[in-house]
Amino acid sequence: MVSRAERGRVADWFWTIDRYFLVAFVLLMGIGFMLSFAASPPVAERLGLDTFHFVKKHAEFIPLALVVLIGISFMEPRMVRRASLIILIASLAMMVFALFFGVEVKGSRRWVSIAGLSIQPSEFMKPAFIVVSAWLFAERARHPEIPGNFFSILLYAIVAALLVAQPDLGQTILTSAVWAGMFFMAGMPWFWIVVLGGLAVAGLAGAYMTLPHVAGRIDRFLTGEGDTFQVDTAREAIFHGGWFGQGPGEGTIKRIIPDSHTDFIFSVAAEEFGILFCMLLVAIFAFIVVRGLMHARRERDDFIRLAVAGLVLQVGAQSFINVGVNLELLPAKGMTLPFISYGGSSMIAMCVTAGFILALTRHRPEKRARDRTLFRFSAGIPAE
């Protein structure tokens, strides 16, 4: 245990970090590793790989993800902004590269192969885009002469265009929802609420009419006709698990779910550990969102307030979409469950998000003292 009396970078970090956030993030990663034993072996066997191939790969990603999470959490807000700008530029460049030279998977070009490693740039784009957008909104509030809102809208248009071009409608909807939420919290004028709402409806209608795979998923969701094997099997696995589950390794329906280790790992958790366990899992995600919004509500700095709110909304919205698809409450969409699903890009990108949250919510006594001094000065209260 680090003593409060100690002075040093690590000691200061330990006593200023939000340890509840840290425990929640590490707990989710631990649960994800545990569930990889239940969800991934059947997939590996179907692909002719070693039974624990994905478990081993998952284990290899965890140390790097933890280093990323802890390392970023040491950053000051200014460093978070700079790092986000660098990550955003690099991610957008790789997304453009992926459209022409990327690896095509199931008709989409979302992956870039670098030194034998497959990277999904859009995963890293999301937290960086949120932080940069928060900075633009905050600059507009601080300096009205700076067109921060316009630059944020322009940046969003670029991001959305690249996501649609892949195509990745799910990530487009997720990014749009989080960005719109931040814009609203930044004081979005009613004009923009109407305009952006109209564009969102038009965009969804256009995707339905022009993208066959989108129309197919929506039609299957609404009518129940067509190839609904995966979502039906996932729902059956949840029912089979009941309240308390079949027990570790005792699930049977999970073995025939094609994407049981990624998009449908929630159903595997329900079959083996039960609905109560899944409710606990959802409660952890809800805790992260609520605690983050509480931090944002107390924060005076517009940039930190909007960035923290946007980052936790991303975690919450992504988990909501994944769980909704597993429960057949939303049309099927390939989206991982944060910190839980298998995937190196997803795990490390989520640890970037978590690192940003930890860095921006650290207690800074000297900042609070300075804020109190400025308040007393502006209110004409004599110094103590």
N, C-alpha and C positions, 0 to 999 in steps of 0.2 A: 504494500500500500504506500502511495506517495503522501508524505506529510505536507500539511498546509504551510508549515514553517519553511519548507524548502523553497528555494528560488532557482528557477531554470526554465528552459523552454518546455521540457516535458512536464514538469510540475505545474507550470502555469496552464498548459494545455489541459491537464487532467482536472484541475479545479475550475476551469472555465467552460469546459465542454458540457453540452446537455447529455448527461449520461443515460437518461431515459431513451433518448433517440438512439444513442449508440447501442444500447442493449437491444432495442427493437430491431435495428438493422442486422446486427450479428445473429440474433435469434432467428430471423427470417432466413438468413443464409444457411444456418445450421439445419433448419427444417427442410430447406431445399436440398441439401446434401443427403439428409435422411430419406427424403422422398425419391431421390434419384435411384436408390437401391430398389424401390418398389416399382418405379415407372419405366426405367430405361432398359433393363435386361431383355424383356420380350422384343423391344424394338431392335436391339443389337442382334438378337438371334435371327430375326426375320431378315436382317441385312447381311447375314453370314459373318458377323463380327464376333469377337470375344464377348462372352455374356456380360462382363462388367466393363466393356469398352467405354460407354458413356459415363459410368460412375467414376472411372479413373480420370477421364478428361475433365469431369466436373471438379474433382478433387484438385486437379492441376490448376484450375482457374482461381480457386478460392484464395490461396496465398497472395497472388498478384492483385486480386480484387480488394483484399484487406489492406494491402500496402497503398493502393490508390485511395481507398476511403480514408485511412488514417493520415496519409500524406497531405491530401487536399484539405482535411479538417484543420490543419495548422495554419492555413492561409488567412490573411487579413482580407476584408472586403475588397480593397483595391486590387489585390492579387487575384481574387476570384473573378473580378471583371476582366482583367487582362487575360487570364487563362481561358475564360469563356470565349473571348473574342478570337483567340488563337485556335481553339478547338472548333469554333463555328466555321471559320474560314477554311480550315483543313477539311472538315466534314463536308461542307458544300462542294469543295473542289473534288473530293473523292466521290460524292454523289453524282456529279457531272461525269466523272471518269467512268463510273459504274454503268451509266446509260449506254456507253459505247463499247467498253472493254470489260465490263463486269461479268460475273458468273451468273448465268440465267438459271433460276430455280423456279419450277412451276409457272413459267411464263413471265416472271418478274426479274428485273435486273437490279438487285439491291445489295449485292455482295461484291467486294473487291478482294482479290487474293494478293497478299503481300508476304513474300518470303515463306510461302507455303501456308500462311495463316489466312483464314477467311474472316473478313471484317465487314460488318454492316454499318456503314457510316451514319445512316439516319438515326441509329441508337445514340450515338455520341452527339449528334446535332441537337437532339431534344433539350437536354439540360443547358447546353451552351446558348441555344436560341432563347430559352426562358430568361436566363440571366442578362443577356444582351438587351432583350426587349424591356426588361425591368429597368435597366439603366437608361434606355431611351425615354421611357415613360417618366422616369424620375427627373431626367434633365428637362423635359418639357414642363414639369411642375415647378422646378427650381428656377428655370430661365425660360419664361414664356416666348421669348424671341427665337429660341431654338426649336425647329420643327421636329421635335422628337417623335411625336405621334405619327407624323407623315413618314419618317424614316422607318419606324417600326412596321407600319402598314406595308411599305415597300419591301422590307426584309421578309415579312410574312408571305407576301405574294411570291417571292423567289423560292422560299422554302416549300410552300404549297405546290408550286408548279413542278418542282423537282420530285416531290413525293408522288404526285399524280402521274408524272411521266414514267415512274418505275414499272408498273403502277402499284401504289400502296394506299388504298383508300382508308384503311383502318388507322394508319399513322397520321394521315391527313386530317381525319376527324378528331383524333386525340390532340394533335398539335393545335388545331383550330379552336377546339373547346377551351384548352388551357390558355391560349393567347387571348381569346375573347374574354375569359374570366379576369385575366390580368388587366386588360384594357378597361373593363367595367370598373374594377377596383381603383384604377387610376383616374376615374372620372370621365368615362366615355360619354360624349355628347349624344343626345337622343338621335341626332341626324345619323351618326355612325351606327347606332344600335339598329336603326331601321335599314340602313344600307347594307350592313354586314349580315343582318338576319336574312334579308332578301337574297343576298349572294349565296349564303349557305344553303337555302332552300333550292335555289337555281342550280348550285353545284351538285347537290345530291340527285336532283332530277336529271341533270346532264349525265352524271355517272351511271345512273340506272339505264338511261337510253343508249349510251354509247359504249359501255363496258359490259360485255356479255357475262363475265364471271361475277360482276356485282349484281346484275339483274338476276342471275341464276340463284345466288345466295339469298337475295331478298325474296324471290318467288318461293324458294324451298322453305324459307322461314314462315312465310305467310300461309302457304297452302299445305305444307308437309309432303309435297310430291317431289319426286326426283331422288337423287342420291343424297339421302340424309343418314347414311350408315354411321358416320363418326359421331354426330351429335346425338343420335338415338342411342348408340352404344354407351356414350358418356353418361347420358341420363340414366340408363339402366344400371350402370356401375354405381351411381349415387344411390339409387333405390336399393341396390343389393347390399350396400354398406350399412344402411339403417342408421340408427342413432350412435352406435358404438363401434361399427366397423366389423369386418371379418377377421381382423388381426394382421400383424405384419407378415407379408409374404403369402397371405391366404387369399388374396384377390384373384379372381379367375376371369372376370369380364375385361379387366384392364389389359389382358394379353392380346386382345384383338383390336384395341383402339390404336389406329395408325400413329397419331401424334401424342401418345400418352406421356412422353417425357418432356414435351414442350407446351403446346397450347392447351392440352387437356389433363395436365398433371393434377388439377384441382379435383377432377373426377376420380383419379386414382387415390388421392388422399381420402376422399369420401368413402370409397369402397373398403379400404384397408383400415382406416382409423375412425371413420364415422362422421356423421353430420356435426356432432358436438365439437370435434376437432376442427372441422372446417369453419365453424362459427368462431372458434378461438382465433383461427388464422385471419378471418375477416376483421375480427376485433383489433388485431395488431395493426392492420392497415388503417382502420378507422382511427386508432390512437395516433398514428403518425400524422394523419391529415388534421385531426382536431388540435393536436399539440402544436403543429406548425402554424395553423391559422391563429391560435392563441398568441404565439410568439409574434406573428405579423401584426396582430391587433395592438400589441403593446409597443411596437417599434415606431420610433419617430422618424427614422431615416426612410424616405420613400423608396429608395433603391432596395434596401434590405427587406422592407415590408413586402414589396411586390415580388421580389425574387424568391423569398421563402414561401410566400403563398403560392406562387406559380409552380415551384418545385414539388411541394407536397400535393398540389392538385394533380400534377402529372402522375405521381405515384398512385394516388387514389383513383384517378380516372382510368389508368391502365389496368389496375387490379379489378375495378368495377367491370370493365369491358370483358376481361378474361373470365371472371366468375359468371357474368351474365350469359356469355356464350356457352359455358359448361352447363348452366342451368336451363339452357334453351330459352332464355328471356331476350336474347339479342341474336341477330343473324350471325352465322359462323364467320369468324374473322381470325386470321392467324396473328395472335398477339400473345406474348408471353406473360406469365404471372411474375411480377417484379421480385427479384432475389430468389425465386423458387424454381422456375423453369430452367431446363438445361439450355446452355448457350453462352459462349464466352463473351461475345459482343454485348449481349443483354446484361449479363452479370456485371461486367466491368463498367458499362455505361451507367447502370443503376448505382454502382458504388461511386461514380463521379457525381451523380445526383445527390446521393447521401452525404458525400464529402462536402459538397457545396452547402447543403442544409446545416451540417454540423459547424462549418466555418462561419456561416452567417448568423447562427443563433448562439454563438459563444458569448458568455458574459464578459463585458468589458467595463470594469469598475471605473477606469479613468475616463471613459466616454460618458458614463452616467454622471460622474462628478462634473465634467465639463458642461453637460447639458443643464444640470441644476444651476451652475454658476451663470450660464447665459440667460437662463430663465429669470433668475433673481435680478440680474443686471437689467434685463428688458422690462421687468416689472417695477424697477426702482426700489427693490428691497436691499437694505444695507448688507454688506458682507458680514459673515459671522466672525 
